[in-house]
């Protein structure tokens, strides 16, 4: 099983790039088979979007599905909670130390309490920021999260165009984390991560790439072919 902290330093800024497949884009009626195919394709994480219809204007997957997925695969989960007051839901998930639970900075007033709860459960804590949220906002929370998710679209729907300031924001996130003494913190990008956008985000310092219909779940390529093409294009 892939360990989250796969490298201990950023010597020469050489990092392995990790792929997180958006389950929302998979064949939900044949999900176990899709998960097995994703593992064969060399995907590192299963990205699971949870939306409540309030924090974002959409409703998607639920916690029972997360627990069911844990029973059929040993792939680490990358759970993205796009919900109000996410702390209410942490106890509903039966995860392990390699799984990431990512919550939004904007989702509740005392977000550090939820991040602390996630870490106390033994999971990896992720903190997501929307396009309009300055990176500087998370400065006093760096002790509480293991990964920073920079949204490259407004959360809630697939198929959006990447926002124009995405490259600048990911670059800023990498530079500020280094400045604050947290240069090993992983940065994830989510939203229209096509081959071209993925390469741009890689050059800006991103580590984990959430892949959906713009790069992985394609009509003209198998999952294995698409994943291989994406990794090669980053280099």
C-alpha positions in Angstrom: 0.0 0.0 0.0 1.3 3.5 -0.8 2.4 5.5 2.2 1.3 9.1 2.3 4.7 10.5 3.4 6.6 8.8 0.6 9.6 11.2 0.8 11.2 13.0 3.7 12.8 16.0 2.0 12.6 18.1 -1.1 16.3 17.9 -2.1 16.6 19.4 -5.5 12.7 19.6 -5.5 12.5 16.1 -6.9 9.2 14.6 -5.9 7.1 11.7 -7.1 3.8 13.0 -8.7 0.8 11.2 -7.4 -2.5 10.6 -9.2 -5.9 10.7 -7.4 -8.8 9.4 -9.5 -12.2 11.1 -9.1 -14.6 8.4 -8.3 -17.5 10.7 -9.3 -16.3 10.2 -12.9 -16.1 6.4 -12.7 -18.8 3.9 -13.7 -20.8 3.9 -10.4 -22.9 0.9 -11.5 -19.7 -1.2 -11.8 -17.7 0.6 -9.1 -15.7 -2.4 -7.7 -14.5 -3.3 -11.2 -13.7 0.4 -11.9 -11.6 0.5 -8.7 -9.7 -2.6 -9.6 -9.0 -1.1 -13.1 -7.7 2.1 -11.5 -5.4 0.2 -9.2 -4.1 -1.8 -12.3 -3.6 1.6 -14.0 -1.2 2.7 -11.3 -3.5 5.3 -9.7 -2.3 6.3 -6.2 -5.5 7.5 -4.5 -9.2 7.3 -5.0 -10.6 10.8 -4.8 -14.1 10.8 -3.3 -16.2 14.0 -3.4 -18.8 14.4 -0.7 -21.2 17.4 -1.4 -24.2 18.4 0.8 -26.1 20.8 -1.6 -25.4 23.7 0.8 -21.7 24.4 0.9 -21.8 23.6 -2.9 -24.9 23.5 -5.1 -24.8 19.8 -5.7 -25.3 16.5 -3.9 -23.1 13.5 -4.6 -21.7 10.4 -2.8 -22.2 9.4 0.8 -20.4 7.9 3.8 -21.9 4.5 3.4 -20.2 4.3 0.0 -16.9 5.3 1.5 -17.1 2.5 4.1 -18.1 0.0 1.4 -15.2 1.0 -0.8 -12.8 0.4 2.1 -14.0 -3.2 2.2 -13.1 -4.0 -1.4 -9.7 -2.2 -1.9 -6.5 -1.4 -0.1 -6.0 1.8 -2.2 -5.7 4.9 0.0 -8.7 7.2 -0.1 -8.6 10.9 -0.7 -11.8 12.2 0.7 -12.9 15.7 -0.2 -15.7 17.0 2.1 -17.4 19.9 0.4 -19.9 20.3 3.2 -20.8 22.8 5.9 -19.5 21.9 9.4 -17.5 18.8 8.2 -16.6 18.0 11.8 -20.1 16.4 12.2 -19.2 13.7 9.7 -15.7 12.5 10.6 -16.9 9.8 13.0 -19.1 8.3 10.2 -16.0 7.1 8.2 -14.0 4.0 9.0 -10.6 4.8 7.5 -7.0 4.1 8.2 -3.7 6.0 8.5 -3.1 6.2 4.8 -6.4 7.9 4.0 -6.7 11.6 3.6 -9.8 13.6 4.9 -9.8 17.0 3.4 -12.0 19.8 4.6 -12.5 23.4 3.4 -11.1 26.4 5.2 -14.4 28.2 4.4 -16.7 25.5 5.8 -16.7 26.4 9.4 -15.4 29.1 11.8 -13.2 26.9 14.0 -11.8 24.7 11.2 -8.7 23.8 13.3 -10.9 21.8 15.6 -12.0 19.6 12.7 -8.5 19.2 11.4 -7.4 18.2 14.9 -10.2 15.7 15.1 -9.1 14.1 11.8 -5.5 13.8 13.0 -6.6 12.4 16.4 -8.5 9.7 14.5 -5.3 8.7 12.9 -6.0 9.9 9.4 -4.2 12.4 7.3 -5.7 15.9 7.4 -6.1 18.0 4.3 -7.2 21.6 4.1 -8.8 22.9 0.9 -9.0 26.5 -0.2 -11.4 27.9 -2.8 -10.1 30.1 -5.7 -11.1 33.3 -3.9 -9.4 32.4 -0.6 -5.9 33.8 -0.2 -3.1 31.2 0.6 -2.1 33.6 3.4 -5.3 32.6 5.2 -3.9 29.2 6.3 -0.7 30.5 7.8 -1.8 29.9 11.4 -3.1 26.4 10.6 0.0 24.8 9.2 0.5 22.6 12.3 -3.0 21.1 11.7 -2.8 19.8 8.1 -0.7 17.4 6.1 -1.8 18.5 2.7 -3.1 21.7 1.1 -5.7 21.4 -1.6 -5.7 24.3 -4.0 -9.0 24.3 -5.9 -8.3 25.3 -9.5 -12.1 25.7 -10.2 -15.0 26.7 -7.9 -16.0 23.5 -6.1 -19.3 21.7 -6.9 -19.3 20.6 -10.5 -17.2 18.8 -13.0 -16.4 20.2 -16.5 -15.4 23.8 -15.5 -12.6 25.7 -17.0 -9.5 26.3 -14.8 -9.5 29.7 -13.1 -7.0 32.2 -14.5 -5.0 32.7 -11.4 -4.4 29.0 -10.7 -0.7 28.9 -11.7 0.1 32.0 -9.6 -1.8 30.6 -6.6 -0.1 27.2 -6.6 3.3 28.8 -7.0 2.5 31.1 -4.1 1.3 28.2 -2.0 4.6 26.4 -2.5 6.7 29.5 -1.8 4.8 30.4 1.4 4.8 26.9 2.8 8.6 26.8 2.3 8.8 30.3 3.9 6.8 29.2 6.9 8.9 26.1 7.4 6.5 23.6 6.0 8.1 22.9 2.6 7.4 19.2 2.8 3.6 19.7 3.0 2.0 18.2 -0.1 0.0 20.4 -2.5 -3.0 18.9 -4.3 -4.7 20.5 -7.3 -8.3 19.8 -8.2 -10.4 21.1 -11.1 -9.9 20.6 -14.9 -6.5 19.0 -14.5 -5.9 18.2 -18.2 -2.5 17.1 -19.5 -1.6 20.7 -20.3 -2.9 22.1 -17.0 -1.3 19.2 -15.1 2.1 20.1 -16.6 1.6 23.7 -15.6 0.7 22.8 -12.0 3.7 20.5 -11.8 6.0 23.3 -12.7 4.3 25.4 -10.0 5.0 22.8 -7.3 2.0 20.6 -7.1 2.3 17.0 -5.9 -1.1 15.3 -6.1 -3.4 15.6 -9.2 -7.1 15.0 -9.1 -8.0 13.5 -12.4 -11.4 13.2 -14.0 -12.9 13.5 -17.5 -10.3 15.9 -18.8 -7.4 13.5 -18.5 -8.2 10.0 -17.1 -11.7 8.9 -17.8 -11.5 9.2 -21.6 -13.5 7.6 -24.4 -10.5 7.0 -26.7 -8.1 5.6 -24.1 -8.1 2.9 -21.4 -7.5 4.0 -17.8 -4.0 2.6 -18.0 -3.2 4.4 -21.2 -4.5 7.7 -19.9 -2.7 7.5 -16.6 0.6 6.6 -18.3 0.2 9.5 -20.8 -0.5 11.9 -17.9 2.6 10.9 -15.9 4.8 11.1 -19.0 3.4 14.5 -19.9 4.4 15.9 -16.5 8.0 15.0 -17.0 
